[in-house]
């Protein structure tokens, strides 16, 4: 007989005198197997120390205790913080994970959800984004938690986008800044784009400041190329809608040492503060949000929780120049 580590379901079936489907039902604790047959199969499994491969079960659509996670970008520092908080909680509850990337494309989300349905994942944590149709997610309402965005009938864990900008603006005005630029994301993006930009304009109106705005995409290069436009001629401070944009802006300012600005950011990722410790930033609570998403989903799947829509409070942190 082959070593137990190489034993297959086919081997177990032959040794037990039953079919492969019967062995599969025993391994996955399904019904339609008599007590006598179940005992015979389990005795062979125990005798040879057979351990079924969870990954193989998942590929066959027989997954037990697997959560799908769909991030928008694998290189997103903020989403990585949330995922790092999600995984330990899932593992503690006996779940494995299946990680996929949407690249902010609804068609990819649809493909990923179809694959997850075929593999019978127990639940899904999805990082939402603008343009994603709520109807696509409706069939998952009792086993999905969406992060970043709210959708009708689904549990969601969101960030305080407007409150983050308001905290930074209040702090800067308190420190004496009257010319504050804003480097943001195109308004087609609901949260990082429109809501944060709107909060900046409202704060400018409240404090009677003249807004200076540049909007681009989420990349480092966008921050680098648009920093000058956002700063203008008079700015003494710059608010960046994300840490990625802030890193690009700081790279721009390194080439213009004559401009001494207080750079502010929303995200509070470790890399930004390692490279530029004087940055004033708002911690959106990515790790807290990840833990809340995992806990909410597990409670839903266990039948011990209800659908919720939660906003994680932000926290001002960092230094002032």
N, C-alpha and C positions, 0 to 999 in steps of 0.2 A: 504493500500500500504506500502511496506517496505520503510525504511528510504532511502533518496536519495543517501546516501553514499554507499548503498548496491544495488542500482538499476542496472540492467543488460541490455545489448543490447536486450535481449529477452523481457524484460519488456517494453522497449521503443517501440519495434516493435508492441507488443500487444496493447499498448495505442495509437499508431499512426495508427493501422490498416494496417501495411505493413509487409513485410518479414524482417528477420534479415539482409540479404544481402543488402537490401535497406538502412537500418539504418547505416550499416557499410560504405556504399558509401557516405552517407551524412556526417558522422563523419570524414572521410578521404578526404573530398572535391573532390570526384571523380564525373565523369560525369554520364550519363545514368540515371538521376533522373529528373523528371519533376519539374518545379518551384513550382507547387502547392504541390506536395508530399514533396519536400524539406522543404517548409515552415511549413507543418504540423508536420514533424518530429522535426524540429528545435524548434517549439513551445513547444512540449512535453519536449524536452531536457532542454529548458530554464525554463519551469514551475517546473520541479522537480530538477533542479540544477545538472543534470547528468554530471559527469566529467569522460571521458573515461580513462582507465588505459593505460599509455604509455607502461609499461612493458608487459601488456597483448597484446597490439597491436603488439609489437615486436615479441612475442612468436607465434603469428598467421601469421607472415610474412607480416604485414601491417604497418611496421614501417614508421614513418615520422620524418625526422630530427634526425637520429642516426648515429654516427661515431664509427666504430670499431677500437680498438687500440690493436695491438699484440706486446707485449713486449717479450724479450727473456727470462728474469728471473724476477719474481716479487720481488726478494730480491736484485736486482741490484741497488746500491745507485745512480749511474749515470742515469740510465733510470728512476728512480723515480723522480729525479730532472726535467727531461724533461717532464714527464707525469704531474707533478704538474704545469708546465707552460702551457701545452696543454689544460688541462681541463677548466680553467676559460675562455679562449678564445672561446672554443666550446660552453660553456654555454651562453656566451654573445650573440652568434649568434643563440641561440635557439636549439642547438643540445644536445642530450643526448649521453652517451658513453657506449660502450660494451667492457670490458677489458678481454683479453685472454693472455695466456702464451705459448710460443713456446718451451721453454727449449732447444733452438738451434736445434730442430728437424724438418726437412722439411715436414715430414708426418703430424706433428701436425699443421703446417701452412696451409697445404692443407685442413685439416679437418676444421680448424677455418674459412678459407675463404669460404668453402662450406656452413657452417652454416650461415655466414654473408650474403652470397648471398641468401639463403633461407629466411632469415629475412629481406632482402631488405634494408640493411644499405645503407646510402647515399655515404659513402666513408670510406677509411681505412688508418690509419697511422701504418706502419709496421717497427719494428726495425729489419733490415736485418742482415744476418750473412753468413759466408762462407758455401758453399754447397747448398744454396737455388737456385733453378733453375729459371732463369728469365722467362722461358715459363709459369711457374705456375702463374706468376704475370701479364702476358701480358693482360689478359681480363680486368684488373682493371686500365689500364694506364691513363684513364681520371678521375679517382676518387681515386687515391692512391698516398700517399707520403711515400717514404722509407727513414728511417733514418739510418745513419752509413755507408751504402753501396750504390753504384751506380749501376743501372740496365738500359739497353737500353730502351728508350721510356718512362721512368718513372721519375717523379719528385723525387729529392733526396736532403736531408739535411745531409751533412757529416762534420766530424771534421778534423782539420789539424793535423793528427797524426805525420807526419814527422816533421812539424814545431815545435810541442811541445817538441820533443826530442832535436831538434837543439837548442832551446832556453835554455833548461836546461844545455846542454853540454857547450854552450858558456858562460853561467853564472858561471859554476863550474870552467872552465879553467881560466876565468877572476879572480876568487877568489883564484887561485893558486893551484887547485887540478890537479894532474897529474896521479893519479891512481883512475879511476872511474869504478865501477862495474855496471852491468846491470842485473836486474831481470825481466824477461819477460814472454811472453805467447808463446806456441808452434806455429811454423811458418805456420801451416795449417790455422790458423786464419789470414785473409788477413790484417785487419786494426790494431787491438790491437797487433797482433802477428808479421807478416812479415814486415809491413811498419815501425813500431816503432823500431824493431830490426835493420832493414836496415839503418834507420837514425842514430842509435847509432854507427854502424860500420863505416858509412861514416864520422861521426864526429871524431871518433877515428883516422881514416886515415888522416883527414884534420889537426887535432891537433897533429899528430904523437904520439898517445897514444896506449898502448897495451890493447886490449879489454879483459874483463873478464865477461863471460856470463853464466847465468843459466836460462833455460826455463822450464816452467811447465804449470799449468792450471790457471784458474781465481780465485781460492779459497784462503781463508786466510791460510789454512794449507799448500798450495803450497808455499806461501811466507815465511812461518815460516821454512819449511823444506829445502828450496833452498837458503835461505839468506846467509848461510855460504859459499856455493859454489860460489855465485855471488860476495861476498866480497873478497874472497881469503885471501892472507897474507898481501897485501899492500894497499888495497883500503882505501881511506880517504873519499870517497863519493859513494853513491849507488843510481842509478836511477831505480825506479820501474815503470813498464809499466802501472799499475793501482793503485788506492788507496787501493783496497782490498789486493793486494800483499804487498803494503807498510805497512799496518797494521800487516800482518803476519811477515814481516821483523823487524818491531819495537818490536814486541813481542819477537823475537829471540834475538835482541840486549839488551833487558832488562835482559836477562840471561847471557849476556856477557858485563858487564859494562866496561871492559878493552878496548873494541873497541869503540872509539869515532868517529862516522861517521856523515857526512851530508847526511841525507836521503832525496831523492827527489821523487816526484810522479806526475803522470798525472791524473787529475780528479778534484782535489780541492773540495772534498766533505766535508760538515760540520763536520762529525764525526771524520775524520782524524785530522782536525785542532783543534777540541775540545780536543782530547786526546793527540795530539803531535803538539803543536803550532809552534815548531821550524822547521817543515817540509817545505822544499822548493818545491813549486808545480806549475803546469801549469793548469789554469782554461780553460778547453776545450769549455766552453760555452754551457753546457747542457740546461740551461733554455732558452738561446737565440735560440738554435736549436729547442727546443720544440715549442716556439712561432712562429718561422719561418715555422715549419711543419704545425701547425694548420692554420696559415694565408694562406699559399700556398694552402692547401687543400680546405679551404673555398672559396678562389678565383676561384679555378678550378671548384668547384661545382656550383658557381654562374655564371660561364661563363665570369668572369672578369679578369682571369689570364691565363698564359700559363705555360706549363711544364718547370720546372727550375731544374738546378743542382747547388746547392749552397754549399760552404765550409765555415763553421763558423770559424772566426779567433780565435786563442787561445791567452791567456794572462798569462804571468809569474807573479806569486804572491807568498807570503810567506816570510820566514825569512831565513837568512843564519847563519850558525854556525861560 
